[in-house]
């Protein structure tokens, strides 16, 4: 188990405590060290040495925890950039000194509000950590930060260099502006967009899988715009909307008189997309007979119109999408295995919105801004904003319809809101609950008939614990935050209670 390290600023109240403990109390730093829960304390300060040295001598008499103190020369105790630089340097110094990454704790109470804000930002982004606060009246307790505030408030000045360094260290290509429409900040989507950026410059087929409403066509368009065919056509086809008897004609085209009603020659979707990208949405809906002909076109690189004898050479990229698992369809005999492997050269699995909860708040703000812009010219329309209660309701919803459902809900809420603020009741009225079989499995089981409530609760707990550990890559502090538990120790207790282990065969880390 790694060591526990406390990081904190020294505040004015701490300095006064060493001079007048009877009236001031022992101060936040001494209070947090009194329990001996940490193996090391790193203290930052921007006061003169003459003030801090007596305090440190006083503090060493009240704790057995080894202390490291470092002066940060700030032009102002509210200068965010300078505070950020000093705190990052201190954290990186801690990590460099320990072979095994320690469990970090950031103390919010000492110092200025700007210092507390930087601790929160760092704990929620680069350096997952437990946040604590203390007071003379209530003692030391874990700080509750209800929202994923960090990405909303972190300045671009600070975020940009960090993201560039991360991209370079990961060997990723430069950021592509074509992917800017894919609004995200969650780890699953970051990984997926990085994969899409890697495959975009190539011409290999791409298969995009994901539930309805997750943004498969948006991803396909971003890949096309970021690739070498960006200036050529992007042709989108909904395979599920084509009648079975017209699939061959619509995809491959036909000559005049090829069949009843063919009064003129017609170019098919494949020819229309020549030189560019053909997006075959809902590819799993194609009947088997059409799959055979599609496979031949992909193998030969040419298409023959219905009623023609001379083939037409093709030069295009195929991006296919489906809301099913095509490999499951192959096993069920509903999709050709050879066609699957022809399409699935690069496979992207778009996660449902429920698996990227960190994106909900960001997407809500993005969509509301779009709705405000679109409605600006309507008589009497005033720009809408989300009340905290409305945002909480959006964050708590499971979004079975994914990103599309979130957008539609916000549009309805904006229409029904009479004022400028979208309230919780507006969102509640705008939500359209769809009863799904999975919901009844948990909430609609009949009483009696072998119902075991402890087993049911354990099933739910295991589901969310495993998801949180997977998304946090086994970091217990981050996983605890994702499921609303106060600390990694509490998460460990839950894991032991419900028999949950770290994913991927590895051990979960504590900080």
C-alpha positions in Angstrom: 0.0 0.0 0.0 1.4 3.4 -0.9 2.0 6.1 1.6 -0.5 8.9 2.4 0.7 12.4 1.8 -1.1 15.6 2.8 -0.6 18.8 0.8 -1.8 22.1 2.1 -1.1 25.8 2.0 -0.3 27.5 5.3 -2.9 30.1 6.1 -3.0 33.2 8.2 -5.0 31.4 10.9 -2.3 28.8 11.1 0.3 31.4 11.8 -1.8 33.1 14.4 -2.4 29.7 16.1 1.3 29.4 17.0 1.1 32.9 18.7 -2.2 32.6 20.5 -3.5 29.0 20.5 -5.8 29.6 23.4 -8.0 32.1 21.5 -7.4 31.1 17.9 -7.2 27.3 18.2 -4.6 25.0 16.7 -5.3 26.0 13.1 -6.4 23.9 10.1 -3.0 22.3 9.3 -2.3 21.2 12.9 -5.8 20.0 13.2 -5.5 17.8 10.1 -2.2 16.3 11.3 -3.4 15.6 14.9 -4.8 12.1 14.0 -1.5 10.9 12.5 -3.3 9.6 9.4 -0.6 10.8 7.0 3.0 9.6 6.4 4.1 13.0 5.2 2.9 16.6 5.0 3.9 19.1 2.3 3.2 22.6 3.2 3.2 25.6 0.8 3.4 29.2 1.9 3.9 32.7 0.5 4.7 34.5 3.7 8.1 35.8 4.7 10.5 33.2 6.3 10.5 35.2 9.5 6.8 34.5 10.0 6.8 30.8 8.9 9.9 29.5 10.7 8.4 30.0 14.2 5.2 28.4 13.1 7.0 25.3 11.8 8.9 24.9 15.0 5.6 25.1 16.9 4.0 22.6 14.6 6.7 20.0 14.8 6.1 19.8 18.6 2.5 18.8 17.9 2.8 16.1 15.3 5.0 13.1 14.5 4.3 13.5 10.8 7.4 14.4 8.8 7.0 18.0 7.4 8.3 19.5 4.2 7.8 23.2 3.7 8.3 25.1 0.5 7.9 28.8 -0.2 6.0 29.9 -3.3 6.7 33.4 -4.5 3.3 34.7 -5.6 2.7 38.2 -6.9 -0.8 37.8 -5.4 -2.5 35.1 -3.2 -5.3 35.1 -5.8 -3.1 34.7 -9.0 -4.5 31.5 -10.4 -1.7 30.8 -12.8 1.1 31.2 -10.2 -0.8 29.1 -7.6 -1.3 26.4 -10.2 2.4 26.4 -11.1 3.4 26.2 -7.4 0.9 23.4 -6.5 1.7 21.3 -9.6 5.5 21.5 -8.8 4.8 20.4 -5.2 2.7 17.4 -6.3 5.2 16.3 -8.9 7.9 16.6 -6.3 5.9 14.2 -4.1 5.3 11.7 -6.9 9.0 11.8 -7.9 10.1 10.9 -4.3 8.0 7.8 -4.0 8.5 4.6 -6.0 4.8 3.7 -5.5 2.4 6.5 -6.2 1.1 7.7 -2.8 -2.5 8.5 -1.9 -2.8 12.3 -2.1 -4.9 14.4 0.2 -5.5 18.1 -0.6 -6.5 20.4 2.3 -9.0 23.1 1.1 -9.4 25.2 4.2 -6.0 27.0 4.7 -5.2 29.8 2.2 -7.3 31.8 -0.2 -10.4 30.7 -2.2 -8.2 30.7 -5.3 -5.9 28.2 -3.7 -8.8 26.0 -2.7 -10.1 26.2 -6.3 -6.8 25.0 -7.7 -6.8 22.1 -5.3 -10.2 21.1 -6.6 -9.3 21.4 -10.2 -6.1 19.3 -9.8 -7.9 16.7 -7.8 -10.6 16.3 -10.5 -8.2 16.3 -13.4 -4.5 15.5 -13.4 -3.9 14.3 -9.8 -6.9 12.4 -8.4 -6.9 13.1 -4.6 -9.1 13.1 -1.5 -10.2 16.6 -0.6 -10.6 17.6 3.1 -11.7 20.6 5.0 -11.5 21.5 8.6 -12.9 24.0 11.1 -12.6 24.7 14.8 -16.2 23.8 15.3 -16.6 20.7 13.2 -13.1 19.2 13.0 -11.7 17.5 9.9 -14.0 16.0 7.3 -14.0 14.9 3.7 -15.1 17.8 1.4 -18.0 17.0 -0.8 -17.7 18.4 -4.3 -21.1 17.5 -5.9 -20.3 18.4 -9.6 -17.5 17.7 -11.9 -16.6 21.4 -11.7 -13.0 21.2 -12.9 -13.4 21.2 -16.6 -16.0 24.0 -16.5 -13.7 26.4 -14.7 -10.1 25.4 -15.6 -8.6 28.2 -17.6 -7.6 27.4 -21.2 -4.2 29.0 -20.4 -3.5 26.2 -17.9 -5.3 23.4 -19.7 -3.7 23.8 -23.2 -0.1 23.1 -22.3 -1.0 20.1 -20.2 -3.1 18.6 -23.0 -0.4 19.2 -25.6 2.1 17.4 -23.4 -0.3 14.5 -22.9 -0.8 14.1 -26.6 3.0 14.2 -27.3 3.7 11.6 -24.6 1.0 9.3 -25.9 2.3 9.6 -29.5 -1.0 11.0 -30.7 -1.4 13.1 -33.9 -1.9 16.8 -33.6 -5.4 17.9 -32.4 -7.8 17.8 -35.3 -10.3 20.7 -35.4 -12.7 18.4 -37.4 -13.4 16.6 -34.2 -14.4 19.8 -32.3 -18.1 19.0 -32.8 -17.7 15.9 -30.7 -18.2 17.5 -27.3 -16.6 15.5 -24.5 -14.2 15.4 -21.6 -14.8 11.8 -20.2 -12.0 9.3 -20.4 -13.9 6.8 -22.6 -14.6 9.5 -25.2 -11.1 10.8 -25.1 -9.7 7.4 -25.9 -12.3 6.9 -28.7 -11.6 10.3 -30.3 -7.9 9.6 -30.1 -8.4 6.3 -32.0 -10.6 8.0 -34.6 -7.9 10.6 -35.2 -5.3 7.9 -35.7 -7.4 6.1 -38.4 -8.8 9.2 -40.1 -5.8 9.8 -42.4 -6.0 6.3 -43.7 -8.5 4.9 -46.3 -9.3 1.6 -44.5 -12.9 0.8 -43.8 -14.2 1.8 -40.4 -17.0 0.1 -38.4 -18.7 2.3 -35.8 -20.9 0.5 -33.3 -23.1 2.1 -30.6 -26.6 2.5 -29.3 -29.0 4.8 -31.1 -28.4 8.4 -30.4 -24.7 8.1 -29.5 -23.5 10.1 -32.4 -22.3 7.6 -35.0 -22.9 9.8 -38.0 -21.2 12.7 -36.3 -18.1 10.6 -35.7 -18.2 9.4 -39.3 -18.3 12.9 -40.6 -15.5 14.0 -38.4 -13.3 11.1 -39.7 -14.2 12.1 -43.3 -13.4 15.8 -42.7 -10.1 14.9 -41.0 -8.9 12.6 -43.8 -7.4 13.0 -47.3 -10.9 12.8 -48.9 -12.3 15.9 -47.1 -12.9 17.8 -50.3 -14.8 14.9 -51.9 -18.4 13.9 -51.3 -19.7 12.4 -48.0 -22.7 10.3 -48.9 -24.8 9.0 -46.0 -27.2 6.1 -46.5 -29.7 4.6 -44.0 -29.6 1.0 -45.0 -32.6 0.2 -42.7 -34.8 2.7 -44.6 -34.3 1.1 -48.1 -37.0 -1.4 -49.1 -35.5 -4.9 -49.6 -36.5 -5.0 -53.3 -34.8 -1.6 -54.0 -31.5 -2.2 -52.1 -29.5 -3.2 -55.2 -30.9 -0.4 -57.4 -30.3 2.3 -54.7 -26.8 1.2 -53.8 -25.4 0.3 -57.2 -27.7 2.2 -59.6 -29.6 0.9 -62.6 -29.9 1.4 -66.4 -33.0 2.7 -68.2 -35.5 -0.2 -68.6 -33.7 -2.5 -66.2 -37.0 -3.2 -64.4 -40.6 -1.9 -64.4 -40.5 1.8 -63.5 -36.9 2.4 -64.4 -37.7 5.2 -66.9 -34.2 6.6 -66.8 -30.7 5.5 -65.9 -29.8 6.3 -62.2 -26.5 6.6 -60.4 -26.3 4.6 -57.2 -24.9 5.7 -53.9 -21.6 4.0 -54.5 -21.0 6.0 -57.7 -22.2 9.2 -56.1 -19.6 8.8 -53.3 -16.7 8.0 -55.7 -13.6 9.7 -54.6 -15.1 10.4 -51.2 -16.7 8.5 -48.3 -19.8 6.3 -48.3 -21.4 6.1 -44.9 -23.6 3.0 -44.6 -25.7 3.6 -41.5 -27.5 0.7 -39.9 -25.5 -1.8 -42.0 -26.9 -4.6 -39.9 -30.4 -4.1 -41.4 -29.3 -5.2 -44.9 -30.9 -8.5 -46.0 -28.5 -11.4 -46.6 -29.0 -11.3 -50.4 -27.8 -7.7 -50.5 -24.9 -8.5 -48.2 -23.6 -10.9 -50.8 -23.6 -8.3 -53.5 -22.1 -5.7 -51.2 -19.2 -8.0 -50.4 -18.5 -8.5 -54.1 -18.4 -4.8 -54.7 -16.0 -4.3 -51.8 -13.8 -7.1 -53.0 -13.6 -6.1 -56.6 -13.5 -2.4 -56.1 -16.1 -1.9 -58.9 -19.9 -1.8 -59.2 -22.2 -2.9 -62.0 -25.5 -1.1 -62.3 -28.7 -3.2 -62.5 -29.3 -4.0 -66.2 -25.7 -3.1 -67.2 -22.9 -5.4 -68.3 -19.9 -3.1 -67.9 -18.6 -2.4 -64.4 -17.6 1.0 -63.1 -14.4 1.3 -61.1 -14.7 2.8 -57.6 -12.4 4.8 -55.4 -14.0 5.5 -52.1 -13.8 4.9 -48.4 -16.5 2.9 -46.5 -17.6 3.8 -43.0 -20.3 1.6 -41.7 -22.4 2.0 -38.5 -24.8 -0.1 -36.5 -26.7 -0.1 -33.3 -26.2 -3.8 -33.0 -23.1 -6.0 -32.2 -22.2 -7.2 -35.7 -20.2 -10.1 -34.3 -23.3 -11.3 -32.4 -25.3 -10.9 -35.6 -22.6 -13.1 -37.3 -23.0 -15.8 -34.7 -26.8 -15.6 -35.0 -26.5 -16.2 -38.8 -28.0 -12.7 -39.6 -24.8 -11.2 -41.0 -22.1 -12.6 -43.2 -18.9 -13.3 -41.5 -16.8 -12.5 -44.6 -18.5 -9.1 -45.0 -18.0 -8.4 -41.3 -14.3 -8.8 -41.5 -14.2 -6.8 -44.7 -15.9 -3.9 -42.9 -14.3 -4.3 -39.4 -10.7 -3.2 -40.3 -10.9 -0.4 -37.7 -13.7 -0.7 -35.1 -14.9 2.1 -32.9 -17.4 1.4 -30.1 -19.2 4.6 -29.1 -20.1 4.4 -25.4 -23.7 5.1 -24.2 -24.1 8.5 -22.4 -24.6 6.6 -19.2 -21.0 5.4 -19.4 -19.7 8.9 -20.0 -21.5 10.8 -17.2 -18.7 13.4 -17.0 -19.9 14.7 -20.4 -23.6 15.3 -19.5 -23.0 18.8 -18.0 -20.7 19.8 -20.8 -23.1 18.6 -23.5 -26.1 20.3 -21.7 -24.3 23.6 -21.9 -23.3 23.1 -25.5 -26.8 22.1 -26.6 -28.4 25.0 -24.7 -26.1 27.4 -26.4 -27.1 26.0 -29.8 -30.8 26.2 -28.9 -30.3 29.8 -27.7 -28.5 30.7 -31.0 -31.2 29.0 -33.1 -34.0 30.7 -31.3 -32.5 34.2 -31.1 -34.7 35.6 -33.8 -38.0 34.3 -32.4 -40.3 37.0 -31.0 -39.9 37.4 -27.2 -37.3 34.7 -26.8 -34.7 35.2 -24.1 -31.6 33.1 -23.8 -32.0 30.2 -21.4 -29.7 29.0 -18.6 -29.8 26.0 -16.4 -30.7 26.3 -12.7 -28.5 24.1 -10.4 -31.5 21.9 -9.6 -32.2 21.3 -13.3 -28.6 20.4 -13.9 -28.7 17.9 -11.0 -31.7 16.3 -12.6 -29.9 16.0 -15.9 -26.9 14.4 -14.2 -29.1 11.9 -12.4 -31.0 10.7 -15.5 -29.9 7.5 -17.1 -30.4 8.7 -20.8 -31.5 5.5 -22.5 -31.8 7.6 -25.7 -28.2 8.9 -25.2 -27.0 12.2 -26.6 -30.0 12.6 -28.9 -32.4 12.3 -26.0 -30.4 14.9 -24.0 -30.7 17.4 -26.9 -34.4 16.8 -27.4 -35.1 17.1 -23.6 -33.3 20.5 -23.5 -35.2 21.7 -26.5 -38.5 20.8 -25.0 -37.5 22.4 -21.7 -36.4 25.6 -23.4 -39.7 25.8 -25.2 -41.8 25.3 -22.0 -39.7 27.6 -19.8 -41.4 31.0 -19.5 -38.5 32.8 -18.0 -34.7 32.8 -18.6 -34.0 30.0 -16.2 -34.7 26.3 -17.0 -35.8 24.9 -13.6 -35.8 21.4 -12.3 -39.6 21.1 -12.9 -39.1 22.2 -16.5 -36.6 19.4 -17.1 -38.8 16.9 -15.2 -41.7 17.7 -17.5 -39.5 17.6 -20.6 -38.1 14.1 -19.8 -40.0 11.4 -21.6 -39.5 8.2 -19.7 -39.4 5.1 -21.9 -40.1 1.8 -20.0 -37.5 -0.7 -21.1 -37.1 -4.4 -20.3 -34.0 -3.7 -18.3 -35.7 -1.3 -16.0 -38.3 -3.8 -15.0 -35.6 -6.3 -14.2 -34.5 -4.2 -11.3 -37.4 -2.1 -10.3 -40.5 -4.0 -11.5 -39.8 -7.5 -10.1 -42.9 -9.0 -8.4 -42.7 -9.3 -4.6 -42.3 -12.8 -3.3 -41.6 -15.4 -5.9 -38.0 -15.7 -4.7 -37.2 -12.0 -4.6 -34.0 -11.5 -2.5 -33.5 -7.7 -1.8 -29.9 -8.1 -0.5 -28.9 -10.0 -3.7 -30.6 -7.3 -5.9 -28.8 -4.5 -4.1 -25.5 -6.4 -4.4 -26.1 -6.7 -8.1 -26.6 -3.0 -8.5 -23.5 -2.2 -6.3 -21.3 -4.6 -8.2 -22.4 -3.1 -11.6 -21.5 0.5 -10.6 -18.3 -0.4 -8.7 -17.0 -2.3 -11.7 -17.9 0.5 -14.1 -16.2 3.1 -11.9 -13.0 1.1 -11.6 -12.9 0.5 -15.3 -13.4 4.2 -16.2 -10.8 5.3 -13.6 -8.3 2.7 -14.7 -8.3 1.2 -11.2 -7.7 4.5 -9.4 -9.7 4.0 -6.2 -9.9 7.7 -5.3 -11.2 8.6 -8.7 -13.6 5.6 -8.7 -14.9 6.6 -5.3 -15.7 10.1 -6.6 -17.5 8.6 -9.7 -19.9 6.7 -7.5 -20.3 9.3 -4.8 -18.4 7.6 -2.0 -16.4 9.8 0.4 -12.9 8.2 0.1 -10.9 5.3 -1.4 -11.1 3.5 2.0 -14.9 3.5 1.8 -14.7 2.2 -1.8 -12.3 -0.6 -0.7 -14.8 -1.6 2.0 -17.6 -1.7 -0.6 -15.4 -3.8 -3.0 -14.6 -6.3 -0.2 -18.3 -6.5 0.8 -19.5 -7.2 -2.7 -16.5 -9.2 -4.0 -15.4 -6.7 -6.6 -11.8 -6.8 -7.9 -9.9 -4.5 -10.1 -10.6 -5.0 -13.8 -8.1 -6.4 -16.2 -6.5 -8.7 -13.7 -4.5 -5.9 -12.0 -4.6 -4.4 -8.6 -6.5 -1.2 -8.0 -4.4 1.7 -6.9 -5.4 3.9 -4.0 -4.5 7.4 -5.2 
